[in-house]
Amino acid sequence: MTRIKYCFIILFVCLFISCATTLNVQVKRPAKLDLNGAKTIAVLPFSPYQIKNSADAFSFIIDTFLLDYNKCSPDEKKCLDKLKYEIETALSKSPYISLINSLEVQSAIKNNYLNPADVYLTGEVINFFIDDIIHKTKVPVDYYDIDEEGNKKKRTEYKEKIEFSRNVKLELVYQVVDSSTGIVISYKSADISKETGYYDKKSELPSAYSVLEYKIIDLAKKILQELQPYMVNKSIKLLKDKSKNPDMKNADKLAKKNCITESYNEFIRIYRETELFEAGYNAAVLQLALGNLNTAKEIMEELYNKSFDKRAVDALSDINNEIYQAQRLKNQIEKQDEYLP
């Protein structure tokens, strides 16, 4: 049997070996920042690097009225506009916080009026550069000569090949400010960079903006997670049954079909009748998948007290973290409700 055939058979067999069932569920996470019950927010323009001002929250906000964006790189301006657009677009659809026009907030700050936004996001670029890199390599080129006797002879020469790539980097600082007090709730930095592949001509290199476009979208998502609750995908893995219990197999099949409640009912029944660790564990994590966190904790604690199995300890840690995150989310929403008129 050849090595290739042997590897193919192994791969084919692996596809049919039963593996542990994994459920993917969406879980809502609290905003990473505590915005003190803020109901409204504004996103102010980000100052470009070429017009870099003081890092003081108020000074470079007021100066944005005077900014001449024609003095900065068009690519940098497109990057900053894209970042602001992505954040504002998401916030405008948010059920948790209302978006206020940034011009109104800038005007209020400049003229010392009552600020219409509870909090605002602002920032500035501290570094933006475009580095076009020249790559020189020697590549073999074959030639064929005919000698006096008519024989064809090969000779190889090495010629220089020149290619180009573009490396773009943007670094910025941003902050969230409580408009009523001027207190900076959060001050963070972020940097994004990417290098392109190789191109034969420098004129073929993509624009700096197009190089960073998807990185900017990712950065906007990261910033949004600080400002409002967000969804994440969570994988919940069931334990494989080693007892060969046919009821366990049936319960696992139900989980695979996403019949979570029915699968839980089977696993908890088996656990109560047999005290099989895998059945109790799976019942607990299925309650976690259903969002019944306290029930999941009760079952897993009972399981640990009977078995002292490390797997139960690890699962309890995960369940406790979910309970903590759920309580933070509840507190954030309740605090916002307190500030409703």
C-alpha positions as CSV (number, residue, x, y, z in Angstrom):
1,M,0.0,0.0,0.0
2,T,1.4,3.4,-1.0
3,R,1.9,6.1,1.6
4,I,-0.7,8.3,-0.2
5,K,-3.3,5.6,-0.1
6,Y,-2.6,4.9,3.5
7,C,-3.0,8.5,4.5
8,F,-6.3,8.7,2.5
9,I,-7.7,5.7,4.3
10,I,-6.8,7.2,7.7
11,L,-8.5,10.5,6.8
12,F,-11.6,8.6,5.5
13,V,-11.8,6.6,8.7
14,C,-11.4,9.8,10.9
15,L,-14.4,11.3,9.2
16,F,-16.6,8.6,10.5
17,I,-15.2,8.3,14.0
18,S,-17.7,9.7,16.5
19,C,-16.5,12.8,18.2
20,A,-17.9,14.8,21.1
21,T,-21.0,16.9,20.3
22,T,-20.4,20.6,20.3
23,L,-23.2,23.2,20.4
24,N,-22.7,26.8,19.2
25,V,-24.9,29.3,21.0
26,Q,-25.0,33.1,20.9
27,V,-24.6,34.9,24.2
28,K,-25.1,38.5,25.0
29,R,-22.2,40.3,26.8
30,P,-22.3,43.5,28.7
31,A,-20.6,46.6,27.4
32,K,-16.9,46.5,28.5
33,L,-17.2,50.1,29.9
34,D,-19.5,51.3,32.6
35,L,-21.1,54.4,31.1
36,N,-22.9,55.3,34.3
37,G,-26.3,54.8,32.9
38,A,-25.7,57.0,29.8
39,K,-28.7,57.1,27.4
40,T,-27.1,59.3,24.7
41,I,-23.7,59.4,23.0
42,A,-21.9,61.3,20.2
43,V,-19.0,60.4,18.1
44,L,-16.8,63.4,17.4
45,P,-14.4,63.6,14.5
46,F,-11.0,62.0,15.0
47,S,-8.1,64.4,14.6
48,P,-5.6,63.4,11.9
49,Y,-1.9,62.9,12.7
50,Q,-0.7,65.9,10.6
51,I,-2.9,68.2,12.7
52,K,-2.1,66.5,16.0
53,N,-3.2,68.5,19.0
54,S,-3.1,68.2,22.8
55,A,-4.2,64.9,24.3
56,D,-6.5,66.9,26.6
57,A,-10.1,65.9,26.0
58,F,-11.5,69.3,25.5
59,S,-8.8,71.1,23.6
60,F,-8.7,69.0,20.5
61,I,-12.5,68.7,20.4
62,I,-12.8,72.5,20.1
63,D,-10.0,72.6,17.6
64,T,-11.8,70.2,15.3
65,F,-13.9,73.2,14.1
66,L,-10.7,74.7,12.7
67,L,-9.3,71.5,11.2
68,D,-8.3,71.7,7.6
69,Y,-8.5,68.1,6.5
70,N,-7.0,69.1,3.1
71,K,-3.7,69.4,4.8
72,C,-3.7,65.7,5.8
73,S,-3.3,62.6,3.6
74,P,-6.5,61.8,1.7
75,D,-6.0,58.1,2.7
76,E,-5.8,59.0,6.4
77,K,-8.9,61.1,6.1
78,K,-10.8,58.2,4.4
79,C,-9.6,55.9,7.2
80,L,-10.9,58.2,9.9
81,D,-14.2,58.9,8.1
82,K,-14.7,55.1,7.7
83,L,-14.0,54.5,11.4
84,K,-16.5,57.2,12.5
85,Y,-19.1,56.0,10.0
86,E,-18.9,52.4,11.1
87,I,-19.3,53.4,14.8
88,E,-22.1,55.8,14.2
89,T,-24.0,53.5,11.9
90,A,-24.0,50.7,14.6
91,L,-24.9,53.2,17.4
92,S,-27.8,54.6,15.3
93,K,-29.4,51.1,15.4
94,S,-28.6,50.4,19.0
95,P,-31.5,49.6,21.4
96,Y,-29.3,50.5,24.3
97,I,-28.1,54.1,23.6
98,S,-29.2,56.9,21.3
99,L,-26.8,58.6,18.9
100,I,-26.6,62.5,19.0
101,N,-25.3,64.5,16.1
102,S,-21.6,65.3,16.7
103,L,-21.9,68.9,15.5
104,E,-24.4,69.7,18.2
105,V,-22.0,68.4,20.9
106,Q,-19.0,70.3,19.4
107,S,-21.1,73.5,19.3
108,A,-22.2,72.9,23.0
109,I,-18.6,72.4,24.1
110,K,-17.3,75.4,22.2
111,N,-20.0,77.8,23.4
112,N,-20.3,76.4,26.9
113,Y,-23.9,75.2,26.3
114,L,-25.6,72.3,28.0
115,N,-24.2,69.2,26.2
116,P,-27.0,67.2,24.5
117,A,-25.1,63.9,24.9
118,D,-24.4,62.1,28.1
119,V,-21.1,60.8,26.9
120,Y,-19.0,61.3,23.8
121,L,-16.2,59.4,22.0
122,T,-13.3,61.3,20.5
123,G,-9.7,60.7,19.6
124,E,-6.7,61.5,17.5
125,V,-4.1,59.8,15.3
126,I,-0.6,59.7,16.9
127,N,1.0,58.0,13.9
128,F,0.2,57.3,10.3
129,F,2.7,56.2,7.8
130,I,2.9,54.5,4.4
131,D,6.1,52.6,3.6
132,D,6.6,51.4,0.1
133,I,9.1,48.6,0.1
134,I,11.3,47.5,-2.8
135,H,12.1,43.8,-3.0
136,K,15.1,42.8,-5.2
137,T,15.7,39.1,-6.0
138,K,17.8,37.2,-8.5
139,V,15.8,34.9,-10.7
140,P,17.2,32.3,-13.1
141,V,16.7,32.8,-16.8
142,D,17.5,29.9,-19.2
143,Y,19.0,30.5,-22.6
144,Y,19.8,27.9,-25.3
145,D,22.8,28.3,-27.7
146,I,23.7,26.2,-30.7
147,D,27.4,25.3,-30.9
148,E,29.4,24.8,-34.2
149,E,28.3,21.1,-34.4
150,G,24.6,22.0,-34.1
151,N,24.2,20.9,-30.5
152,K,21.8,22.7,-28.3
153,K,23.4,23.9,-25.0
154,K,21.6,25.4,-22.0
155,R,23.1,28.2,-20.0
156,T,21.5,30.0,-17.1
157,E,21.9,33.6,-16.2
158,Y,20.5,35.4,-13.1
159,K,18.6,38.6,-13.6
160,E,17.5,41.0,-11.0
161,K,13.7,41.1,-10.4
162,I,12.2,44.1,-8.7
163,E,8.9,44.0,-6.9
164,F,7.0,46.3,-4.6
165,S,4.9,46.0,-1.5
166,R,3.1,48.6,0.7
167,N,3.1,48.6,4.5
168,V,0.5,50.9,6.2
169,K,0.2,51.7,9.9
170,L,-2.3,53.8,11.8
171,E,-2.0,54.4,15.6
172,L,-4.6,56.4,17.5
173,V,-5.7,57.2,21.0
174,Y,-9.4,57.5,21.9
175,Q,-11.4,58.3,24.9
176,V,-14.9,58.3,26.2
177,V,-15.8,61.4,28.2
178,D,-18.7,62.1,30.7
179,S,-20.1,65.3,29.3
180,S,-21.6,66.6,32.5
181,T,-18.3,66.3,34.5
182,G,-15.6,66.3,31.8
183,I,-14.3,63.1,33.5
184,V,-12.5,60.7,31.1
185,I,-14.3,57.4,31.6
186,S,-11.8,55.5,29.4
187,Y,-8.6,56.4,27.6
188,K,-7.1,53.7,25.3
189,S,-4.8,53.3,22.3
190,A,-5.1,51.1,19.3
191,D,-2.9,50.5,16.3
192,I,-3.7,48.7,13.0
193,S,-1.2,47.8,10.3
194,K,-1.0,45.6,7.2
195,E,1.5,44.9,4.4
196,T,0.3,44.0,0.9
197,G,1.6,41.2,-1.3
198,Y,4.2,41.8,-4.0
199,Y,3.4,43.8,-7.2
200,D,5.5,44.2,-10.3
201,K,5.0,48.0,-10.5
202,K,4.8,50.6,-7.8
203,S,1.8,52.1,-9.6
204,E,-0.1,48.9,-9.1
205,L,0.1,49.1,-5.3
206,P,-3.4,49.5,-3.7
207,S,-4.2,52.7,-1.8
208,A,-3.4,53.0,1.9
209,Y,-7.1,53.2,2.7
210,S,-7.9,50.0,0.9
211,V,-5.1,48.2,2.6
212,L,-6.5,49.1,6.1
213,E,-10.2,49.1,5.3
214,Y,-11.1,45.8,6.9
215,K,-8.8,46.4,9.8
216,I,-10.7,49.7,10.4
217,I,-14.0,47.8,10.4
218,D,-12.6,45.4,13.0
219,L,-11.4,48.3,15.2
220,A,-14.9,49.9,15.0
221,K,-16.4,46.6,16.3
222,K,-13.9,46.5,19.1
223,I,-14.7,50.1,20.2
224,L,-18.5,49.3,19.9
225,Q,-18.1,46.4,22.4
226,E,-16.9,49.0,24.9
227,L,-20.0,51.2,24.4
228,Q,-22.9,48.8,24.3
229,P,-23.8,45.1,24.9
230,Y,-22.8,42.8,22.1
231,M,-23.2,39.2,21.0
232,V,-20.5,36.5,21.0
233,N,-20.5,32.9,19.8
234,K,-19.9,30.3,22.6
235,S,-19.1,26.7,22.0
236,I,-20.4,24.2,24.5
237,K,-18.9,20.7,24.3
238,L,-20.7,17.6,25.6
239,L,-18.7,14.7,27.0
240,K,-18.6,11.4,25.1
241,D,-20.2,8.4,26.7
242,K,-17.8,5.6,27.6
243,S,-20.5,3.4,29.2
244,K,-22.1,2.4,25.9
245,N,-25.5,3.2,27.4
246,P,-28.0,3.3,24.5
247,D,-30.0,6.0,26.2
248,M,-26.9,8.2,26.3
249,K,-26.5,7.7,22.6
250,N,-30.1,8.8,22.0
251,A,-29.7,11.9,24.3
252,D,-26.6,12.9,22.3
253,K,-28.5,12.5,19.0
254,L,-31.1,14.9,20.3
255,A,-28.4,17.4,21.1
256,K,-27.0,17.0,17.6
257,K,-30.4,17.9,16.2
258,N,-30.5,21.0,18.4
259,C,-33.4,19.6,20.5
260,I,-31.7,21.0,23.6
261,T,-34.6,20.7,26.1
262,E,-35.4,17.2,25.0
263,S,-31.7,16.2,25.2
264,Y,-31.4,17.8,28.7
265,N,-34.5,15.8,29.9
266,E,-32.9,12.6,28.8
267,F,-29.5,13.3,30.3
268,I,-30.8,14.4,33.6
269,R,-33.1,11.3,33.8
270,I,-30.1,9.1,33.1
271,Y,-28.0,10.9,35.7
272,R,-30.7,10.6,38.4
273,E,-31.1,6.9,37.6
274,T,-27.4,5.9,37.2
275,E,-25.3,8.8,38.6
276,L,-23.2,8.6,35.5
277,F,-20.8,11.5,35.5
278,E,-21.1,12.2,31.7
279,A,-24.9,12.3,31.9
280,G,-24.8,14.8,34.8
281,Y,-22.2,16.9,33.1
282,N,-24.0,17.1,29.8
283,A,-27.3,17.9,31.6
284,A,-25.6,20.9,33.3
285,V,-24.0,22.3,30.2
286,L,-27.2,22.0,28.3
287,Q,-28.9,24.2,30.9
288,L,-26.0,26.6,30.3
289,A,-26.8,26.5,26.6
290,L,-30.5,27.2,27.4
291,G,-29.4,30.2,29.5
292,N,-30.6,28.7,32.8
293,L,-27.4,29.5,34.6
294,N,-28.4,28.9,38.2
295,T,-29.8,25.5,37.4
296,A,-26.6,24.7,35.5
297,K,-24.5,25.7,38.5
298,E,-26.6,23.6,40.9
299,I,-26.2,20.4,38.8
300,M,-22.5,21.0,38.3
301,E,-21.9,21.7,42.0
302,E,-23.8,18.5,42.9
303,L,-21.7,16.6,40.4
304,Y,-18.4,17.9,41.7
305,N,-19.4,17.2,45.4
306,K,-20.0,13.6,44.4
307,S,-17.0,13.0,42.0
308,F,-14.4,15.7,42.8
309,D,-13.7,15.5,39.0
310,K,-11.5,18.3,37.6
311,R,-13.8,18.6,34.6
312,A,-16.6,19.7,36.9
313,V,-14.3,22.3,38.4
314,D,-13.5,23.8,35.0
315,A,-17.1,23.8,34.0
316,L,-18.1,25.5,37.2
317,S,-15.6,28.2,36.6
318,D,-17.1,28.8,33.1
319,I,-20.7,28.8,34.5
320,N,-19.7,31.3,37.3
321,N,-18.2,33.5,34.7
322,E,-21.4,33.4,32.7
323,I,-23.4,34.3,35.8
324,Y,-21.1,37.2,36.5
325,Q,-21.4,38.5,32.9
326,A,-25.2,38.2,33.0
327,Q,-25.3,40.2,36.2
328,R,-23.2,42.9,34.8
329,L,-25.5,43.1,31.7
330,K,-28.5,43.3,34.0
331,N,-27.0,46.0,36.1
332,Q,-26.1,48.1,33.0
333,I,-29.6,47.9,31.6
334,E,-31.2,48.7,35.0
335,K,-28.9,51.6,35.5
336,Q,-30.0,53.0,32.1
337,D,-33.6,52.6,33.1
338,E,-33.0,54.6,36.3
339,Y,-32.0,57.6,34.1
340,L,-35.1,57.5,31.9
341,P,-37.1,60.7,32.3
